[in-house]
């Protein structure tokens, strides 16, 4: 059996690094196969954190189903209560609704796995049944139908990491840090991000309504957003009249490194030594993109980020490729805010801790966990947390995010009047150097 895996640095599922392989599942006409499959799925998924991802020993069970080598005989787990509950539902359950049919056996398998995953209480470890898995794959493709905002869980509350520039969510005035209390008529309490995405997605030109709680606003308020086809923006830049060059990076996609290299080329052509890298509202993406971008500023072998496995495995250390084209004359500021997450935090942390750039703005989001996507069946998958990101100085990104050296808040009045005090502070800081 082959295994699909995906290393994810983004806060949810818009842009990410992936390596796909097809999985093969053997079928069996025996009526008992379903029961074995449920047990083996539950066991195999439960103990993924103890399995070296990418390796997969196989055994042929008595029923003929090809499975992971973990079997009930290997574990001191009593599955009798599960089977008794299953049989009781088969024999006795009558729906209280005259319209609701009994879920199919396969739907109950998905429900069992989802319940087990929910027991881990990790907002980034989620089971993706076929519909959710298909949506996830559309995210990877780089476009989808929705409102165009990145969401995550902060303190168990569904939170906007960032609206993507130019999208319906951005135009509707949704901000980084907004708490989403309701999606249409559904309360978000208890929802994970994937469940919330299902409610937010929909056909183009249809509307979705959010109940928003915003810092500095006393009463929750509603925002209605019209769905559209979302194409994820990547980067733009400008050379200011005051001699400061600004690169605005919106995500870490597969194309980001080349676009970033071109932006740096334009910066060099200006002859300026003052650079602002704006990572505000950047939800992350490819880890490799963050490493590649760091490499333009750091010598060969310099630590960019550490991947810390809590099960005793050695750290995986990602290092600069050593393009290192800038001299000590470079003066650089990196703008961050609550919408800067994951790969954005990796890049900002590396440049800050190695003394290349000064962080200005607001605390970053704090998405420092590593997920891998494991194919469970050909059309379902499990996104499971396997490690934590640490900065070069071994600080956990998840522990409150990155703190800027110069903290500048953006107030509702700033937004209303079109002011950008964070960029203004970065300009002031660089012009004084």
C-alpha positions in Angstrom: 0.0 0.0 0.0 1.4 3.4 -0.9 0.9 6.4 1.3 0.0 10.0 0.2 1.7 12.6 2.3 1.7 16.4 2.4 3.8 18.7 4.6 1.8 21.8 5.4 3.0 25.1 6.8 -0.1 27.1 6.2 -2.7 27.8 8.8 -5.3 26.1 6.9 -5.4 24.9 3.4 -4.9 27.5 0.7 -1.3 27.1 -0.4 1.1 24.3 0.7 3.9 22.0 -0.2 2.9 18.6 -1.4 4.1 15.4 -2.8 1.4 13.1 -4.0 1.4 9.3 -4.5 -1.6 7.2 -5.4 -2.8 4.7 -2.8 -4.1 1.3 -3.6 -6.8 -0.4 -1.6 -7.7 -4.0 -2.0 -11.4 -4.9 -2.1 -12.9 -8.1 -0.6 -16.4 -9.4 -1.2 -16.6 -10.9 2.3 -19.3 -9.2 4.3 -17.1 -9.0 7.3 -14.5 -6.8 5.5 -16.3 -3.6 6.6 -15.9 -4.4 10.2 -12.2 -5.3 9.8 -11.7 -2.1 7.8 -13.2 0.1 10.5 -11.1 -1.4 13.2 -7.9 -1.2 11.1 -8.6 2.4 10.1 -9.1 3.4 13.7 -6.0 1.6 14.9 -3.8 2.8 12.1 -4.9 6.4 12.3 -4.7 6.5 16.1 -1.1 5.6 16.2 0.2 7.6 13.2 2.2 9.8 15.6 4.3 6.8 16.5 4.8 5.7 12.9 7.7 6.9 10.7 5.7 8.6 8.0 6.7 7.4 4.5 7.4 3.9 5.6 4.7 1.3 5.6 5.1 -2.3 6.4 2.2 -4.5 5.2 0.5 -7.7 6.3 -2.3 -9.7 4.7 -5.1 -10.2 7.3 -7.2 -13.3 7.5 -10.0 -11.4 5.7 -7.7 -10.6 2.8 -7.6 -6.8 3.4 -4.2 -5.2 3.0 -3.6 -3.1 6.1 -1.0 -1.4 8.1 1.0 -3.8 10.3 -0.8 -2.5 13.5 -3.5 -5.0 14.2 -5.8 -5.5 17.3 -3.4 -8.2 18.5 -0.6 -5.7 18.8 -2.6 -3.4 21.1 -4.2 -3.7 24.5 -7.4 -2.1 23.3 -10.8 -3.6 23.9 -12.9 -3.0 20.8 -15.9 -4.9 22.0 -17.8 -1.8 23.1 -17.4 -0.3 19.6 -18.8 -3.4 17.9 -21.6 -3.7 20.5 -22.6 -0.1 19.8 -22.4 -0.7 16.0 -24.6 -3.8 16.2 -27.0 -2.0 18.6 -27.5 0.8 16.1 -28.0 -1.7 13.3 -30.6 -3.6 15.3 -32.5 -0.9 17.1 -31.9 2.7 15.8 -35.0 4.6 14.6 -34.5 8.1 13.4 -36.5 10.8 15.3 -36.9 12.5 12.0 -39.2 11.1 9.3 -37.0 12.5 6.6 -33.5 11.4 7.8 -32.3 8.1 6.6 -29.9 6.0 8.6 -26.4 6.9 7.6 -24.7 4.4 5.4 -22.1 2.0 6.9 -19.4 4.0 5.1 -20.7 7.3 6.5 -20.6 5.8 10.0 -17.0 4.7 9.4 -16.1 8.4 8.5 -18.0 9.5 11.7 -16.0 7.0 13.8 -12.7 8.2 12.5 -13.7 11.9 12.9 -14.7 11.3 16.5 -11.4 9.7 17.3 -9.5 12.5 15.6 -11.6 15.1 17.5 -10.6 13.4 20.8 -7.0 14.6 20.1 -8.2 18.2 20.6 -5.8 19.5 18.0 -7.4 22.0 15.7 -4.9 21.2 12.9 -5.4 17.4 13.0 -8.5 16.6 11.0 -10.0 13.7 9.1 -11.2 14.6 5.6 -14.0 12.4 4.2 -14.4 12.5 0.4 -16.2 15.8 0.1 -13.8 17.7 2.4 -10.8 15.9 0.8 -11.9 17.2 -2.6 -12.2 20.7 -1.3 -8.8 20.5 0.2 -7.3 19.4 -3.2 -9.0 22.4 -4.9 -7.2 24.6 -2.4 -3.8 23.1 -3.4 -4.6 23.8 -7.1 -4.6 27.5 -6.2 -8.2 28.6 -6.9 -11.6 27.8 -5.5 -15.1 29.2 -5.1 -15.5 31.0 -1.8 -14.8 34.4 -0.1 -11.0 34.5 0.0 -9.9 34.5 3.6 -7.6 32.3 5.6 -9.1 31.0 8.9 -7.7 29.2 11.9 -8.5 28.6 15.6 -7.1 30.8 18.3 -8.0 29.9 21.9 -10.6 27.5 20.4 -12.4 30.4 18.6 -12.7 30.5 14.8 -10.5 33.4 13.8 -9.7 35.2 10.5 -5.9 34.9 9.9 -6.2 37.2 6.9 -8.4 38.1 4.0 -6.6 37.7 0.7 -6.0 41.0 -1.1 -8.7 41.8 -3.7 -11.1 39.0 -2.7 -14.7 39.4 -1.6 -13.8 39.0 2.1 -11.2 41.8 1.7 -13.6 44.1 -0.1 -16.3 43.4 2.5 -14.0 44.8 5.2 -13.2 41.6 7.1 -9.9 42.0 9.0 -7.2 39.8 10.5 -8.1 38.9 14.0 -11.8 39.0 13.5 -13.6 36.3 15.5 -16.3 34.5 13.5 -19.2 33.6 15.9 -21.7 32.4 13.2 -21.6 31.4 9.6 -25.1 32.0 8.2 -27.3 30.3 10.9 -24.6 28.0 12.2 -22.7 28.7 15.4 -19.0 28.1 15.0 -18.4 27.0 18.6 -16.9 23.5 18.4 -16.2 23.6 14.6 -12.8 22.9 13.3 -11.4 24.9 10.3 -12.3 22.2 7.8 -15.9 22.1 9.0 -16.1 25.9 8.8 -14.7 25.9 5.3 -17.5 23.6 4.2 -20.0 26.2 5.4 -18.2 29.1 3.8 -17.7 27.6 0.4 -20.5 27.7 -2.2 -21.5 28.6 -5.7 -20.3 31.8 -7.3 -22.6 34.8 -6.8 -24.3 33.3 -3.7 -24.0 35.1 -0.4 -22.7 33.9 3.0 -23.3 35.9 6.2 -20.8 36.1 9.1 -21.4 37.3 12.7 -18.1 39.0 13.6 -16.6 40.0 16.9 -13.8 42.5 16.4 -11.3 43.9 19.0 -12.3 47.5 19.8 -15.9 47.0 18.7 -18.2 46.4 21.6 -21.0 44.5 19.9 -20.8 41.7 17.3 -21.9 42.7 13.8 -22.9 40.9 10.6 -21.0 41.0 7.4 -22.5 39.6 4.2 -20.1 38.4 1.5 -20.8 37.3 -2.1 -18.8 34.2 -3.1 -16.6 34.3 -6.2 -13.8 32.3 -7.9 -10.8 33.0 -5.8 -7.4 33.2 -7.5 -4.7 33.5 -4.8 -2.5 36.6 -5.2 1.3 36.3 -4.7 3.4 39.4 -4.7 3.8 43.0 -5.7 6.4 45.7 -5.2 7.1 49.4 -5.5 10.1 51.7 -5.4 9.1 54.8 -3.3 10.1 58.3 -4.0 11.9 58.4 -0.6 14.3 55.7 -1.8 12.7 52.8 0.1 11.8 49.6 -1.8 8.7 47.7 -0.6 8.0 44.1 -1.4 4.5 42.8 -0.4 4.3 39.1 -0.3 0.8 37.6 0.1 1.6 33.9 0.3 4.3 31.2 -0.2 3.1 29.4 -3.3 5.1 27.4 -5.8 5.7 30.5 -7.9 6.7 32.8 -5.0 10.5 32.1 -5.0 10.8 33.2 -8.7 8.6 36.2 -8.2 10.6 37.1 -5.1 13.9 36.8 -6.9 12.6 39.1 -9.6 11.5 41.6 -7.0 14.9 41.6 -5.4 16.5 42.1 -8.9 14.4 45.2 -9.3 15.4 46.4 -5.8 19.1 46.0 -6.7 18.6 48.0 -9.9 17.3 51.0 -7.9 20.6 51.2 -6.1 18.8 51.6 -2.8 20.0 49.8 0.4 16.6 50.2 2.3 14.1 47.3 2.0 10.7 46.7 3.5 9.3 43.2 3.3 5.6 43.3 4.0 4.3 39.9 5.4 1.2 41.3 6.9 -1.8 39.1 6.2 0.4 36.4 4.7 -1.0 33.0 5.9 2.0 30.9 4.8 2.4 28.1 2.2 5.4 26.2 1.0 8.1 25.6 3.5 10.6 25.4 0.7 9.6 28.8 -0.5 10.4 30.3 2.9 13.8 28.6 3.0 14.6 29.7 -0.6 13.7 33.3 0.2 15.8 33.3 3.4 18.7 32.1 1.4 19.1 35.4 -0.4 20.1 37.0 2.9 21.9 34.2 4.8 25.2 32.4 4.4 25.3 28.8 3.4 24.3 26.4 6.2 22.7 29.1 8.4 19.7 27.7 10.3 16.3 28.9 8.9 14.0 26.8 11.0 14.0 23.7 13.1 11.4 20.9 12.8 11.0 19.5 16.3 9.4 16.0 16.7 8.2 15.5 20.2 8.4 11.7 20.1 12.2 11.7 20.7 13.3 11.8 17.0 16.1 14.2 16.2 15.3 17.6 14.9 15.2 18.3 11.2 17.1 21.5 10.6 16.4 23.5 7.4 19.3 25.6 6.4 20.1 28.5 4.0 21.2 27.6 0.5 23.6 30.5 0.7 22.7 32.9 -2.1 23.6 35.6 0.4 23.9 38.5 -2.2 23.5 41.5 0.1 26.3 43.3 2.0 26.1 44.7 5.5 24.9 48.0 3.9 21.4 46.4 3.6 18.9 48.0 5.9 15.8 45.9 6.2 12.4 45.9 8.0 9.9 43.2 8.0 6.2 44.0 8.7 4.1 41.4 10.5 0.7 41.3 12.1 -1.9 38.9 13.3 -2.4 37.6 9.8 1.3 36.6 9.4 1.4 32.9 9.9 3.4 29.7 9.4 5.9 30.1 6.5 5.6 33.9 6.9 6.6 33.5 10.6 9.5 31.1 9.5 10.9 33.7 7.1 10.4 36.6 9.5 11.9 34.7 12.5 15.0 33.7 10.5 15.7 37.2 9.2 15.1 38.7 12.7 17.2 36.3 14.8 20.1 36.4 12.4 20.2 40.2 12.6 19.2 40.8 9.0 15.9 42.6 9.6 13.9 44.4 12.3 10.4 43.2 12.9 7.8 46.0 13.0 4.0 45.8 13.5 1.9 43.5 15.7 2.3 40.0 17.1 2.1 37.3 14.4 -0.5 34.5 14.4 1.5 31.7 16.0 0.9 28.8 13.6 4.0 26.7 14.3 2.8 23.1 13.8 3.7 20.8 11.0 1.0 18.6 9.4 1.2 15.7 7.0 -1.6 14.5 4.8 -2.0 10.7 4.9 -4.3 9.0 2.3 -6.7 6.7 4.2 -8.7 5.6 1.2 -8.5 6.8 -2.5 -10.9 9.6 -1.7 -10.4 10.4 2.0 -7.4 11.5 4.0 -6.1 12.5 7.4 -4.3 15.7 8.1 -2.2 15.0 11.2 0.2 17.2 13.3 3.6 15.6 13.5 6.0 18.3 14.7 6.4 21.9 15.8 8.4 24.7 14.1 11.1 26.4 16.1 13.0 29.5 15.2 16.8 29.3 14.7 17.1 30.2 18.4 14.7 27.3 19.2 11.8 29.5 20.2 8.4 27.9 19.5 6.4 29.8 16.9 3.2 28.4 18.4 3.9 29.9 21.8 2.3 33.3 21.0 3.9 33.9 17.6 6.6 36.4 16.9 6.9 39.6 18.8 8.0 42.7 16.8 10.9 44.8 18.1 8.8 47.9 17.3 5.2 47.3 18.2 2.7 49.4 16.3 -1.0 48.8 16.4 -3.5 49.7 13.6 -6.6 51.3 15.1 -10.1 51.4 13.6 -9.6 55.1 13.1 -6.4 54.4 11.1 -8.4 52.0 8.8 -11.2 54.5 8.4 -8.9 57.3 7.4 -6.7 55.1 5.2 -3.6 55.4 7.3 -0.9 52.7 7.6 1.1 53.5 10.8 3.1 50.3 10.6 4.5 51.0 7.1 5.0 54.7 8.2 7.1 53.5 11.2 9.1 51.1 9.0 9.9 54.0 6.6 10.8 56.3 9.5 13.0 53.6 11.0 14.9 52.9 7.7 15.4 56.6 6.8 17.0 57.2 10.2 19.6 54.4 9.7 
